[in-house]
Amino acid sequence: MAIKHKSEIKINVGLDENKVPEKIYWSADDGNITDMEAQSVLLSVWDSANKDTFSVNLWTKEMPINEMKQFFHQTLVAMKNSYFTATSDEKMAATMQDFCDYFYENMMK
């Protein structure tokens, strides 16, 4: 199948002398987003040939812990939504939502 449109998403990471992220910027052609600053990025890519996931998980050293917890909670909810959209598996999506609720209720304790 021929590709009819190409879209590019870029992530640029500014590192300190120890290669620890200090700044993260992302751009998305189709979203008209250019060098928007971010504090954290979680990226997962499925390798179908090897049946394995490649992940890049980055956060700046200035990211507050309470924001990291909120970021993880919102990411888990988004994963649950994506999972349901992709699979229509209501039972597992509900189980994932239960965990998201549990995570939210307990993340600040």
C-alpha positions as a printed Julia matrix, in Angstrom:
109×3 Matrix{Float64}:
   0.0    0.0    0.0
   1.37   3.39  -0.98
   1.68   6.08   1.67
  -0.61   8.98   0.77
   0.45  11.38   3.49
   3.42  11.62   5.78
   3.35  13.27   9.19
   6.36  13.88  11.37
   6.57  14.09  15.14
   9.88  15.25  16.61
  11.2   15.12  20.16
  14.3   17.15  21.02
  16.01  16.66  24.36
  18.51  19.07  25.9
  20.9   17.19  28.16
  23.22  18.33  30.93
  26.88  17.25  31.19
  25.75  13.9   32.67
  23.26  13.31  29.83
  20.28  13.92  32.14
  17.36  15.67  30.4
  17.05  19.34  31.26
  14.63  20.42  28.52
  12.27  18.49  26.28
  10.62  20.02  23.23
   8.26  18.38  20.75
   6.87  19.31  17.37
   4.07  17.8   15.28
   3.52  18.87  11.68
  -0.17  17.97  11.53
  -0.92  19.62  14.88
   0.86  22.87  13.99
   2.97  22.4   17.12
   6.54  23.66  17.01
   9.02  23.25  19.85
   6.42  23.0   22.6
   8.11  22.43  25.94
   7.33  19.28  27.89
   8.53  17.91  31.21
   8.11  14.23  30.4
   7.69  11.85  27.46
   6.65   8.21  27.45
   6.92   6.66  23.99
   6.25   3.03  23.14
   6.71   1.49  19.71
   5.58  -2.02  18.77
   8.06  -4.1   16.78
   5.81  -6.6   15.01
   8.69  -8.6   13.56
  10.16  -9.37  17.0
   6.88  -9.15  18.96
   8.48  -6.68  21.35
   7.98  -3.13  22.58
  10.64  -0.46  22.41
  10.19   2.31  24.97
  11.71   5.72  25.52
  10.83   7.19  28.91
  12.25  10.62  29.67
  11.59  13.35  32.19
  13.44  16.49  33.12
  15.29  16.65  36.38
  13.03  19.57  37.36
   9.78  17.61  36.95
   7.95  17.74  40.29
   7.0   14.37  41.79
   3.33  15.34  42.19
   3.17  16.25  38.47
   4.9   12.97  37.55
   2.23  11.07  39.48
  -0.52  13.0   37.73
   1.19  12.42  34.36
   1.32   8.67  34.99
  -2.33   8.58  36.04
  -3.45  10.47  32.94
  -1.26   8.24  30.76
  -2.81   5.12  32.27
  -6.32   6.47  31.57
  -5.32   7.31  27.99
  -3.89   3.8   27.56
  -7.15   2.31  28.82
  -9.11   4.44  26.35
  -6.79   3.51  23.47
  -6.94  -0.15  24.45
 -10.73  -0.12  24.35
 -10.83   1.76  21.04
  -8.37  -0.71  19.5
  -9.88  -3.93  20.88
 -13.49  -3.27  22.0
 -12.62  -5.47  25.0
 -15.04  -4.07  27.58
 -14.07  -6.47  30.35
 -10.34  -5.69  30.27
 -10.99  -1.96  29.77
 -13.15  -2.01  32.9
 -10.38  -3.83  34.78
  -7.89  -1.24  33.59
 -10.26   1.54  34.74
 -10.47  -0.09  38.18
  -6.68   0.06  38.38
  -6.67   3.7   37.21
  -9.16   4.54  39.95
  -7.07   2.67  42.54
  -3.91   4.41  41.34
  -5.57   7.84  41.58
  -6.96   7.19  45.04
  -3.58   6.06  46.37
  -0.98   8.07  44.44
  -0.83  10.99  46.85
  -0.7    8.98  50.06
